[in-house]
Amino acid sequence: MKKIILTAVCGLLAASVNAADKLNFTDAAFSTQLGTVVSAPKVEVPEAAKPVKARTGSYVQVSGYVNLNGNGFLPGTTGGYTTVTLSGWATFRDSSGKVTSNNAYINVPASMWIYPNQYVFQTVWPNVYVQFYQDGKPVGSTSMSGSISVSGFPSSNFVSLSGSGYLNGSIYVEDAQ
């Protein structure tokens, strides 16, 4: 087995020496001789894809006026701690009126101590997630938040609270193309 491997190695060495003898290193045409001995296949480079144009946009401030109302009961005859659920509807838009929401439902609890014949005043902080549209197409959604003061006067064991204020938010809107 060793003889076979040794014979193969010697044969390859002799073939490479023979190929080198055919090259004329002193001739001016040496470079053309190299081109005939070794030639690389032609490589085609595909065309680059056209760049995609980036879309631009900006943040838009959106706001809306909210009216909240709610009713609750006083615990016992001397009053106490209670929770009144306040709710209302609002539409939000930007200053141009182009970016608008549908009617959004706002529902927020107000917990407080209430006593009979004593004026009630409470601040609530609604936070509602709203979908926005521009030219009838959805542009995204954002959170609308703010503070609203509600007040009322209890009668017997019943209290009615109401108040209004603005909720604000910001949403990123892409420019029309």
FENURLIN-V410034 format. One record per helix or strand of 2 or more residues. SS is the DSSP state (H for helix, E for strand). FROM is the first residue (numbers start at 1). TO is the last residue. If there is no record, write none. Layout:
# FENURLIN-V410034
[[SS:FROM:TO] [SS:FROM:TO]]
This chain:
# FENURLIN-V410034
[[H:2:22] [H:30:37] [E:57:73] [E:80:90] [E:93:94] [E:99:101] [E:104:114] [E:119:124] [E:127:134] [E:137:145] [E:148:153] [E:158:174]]
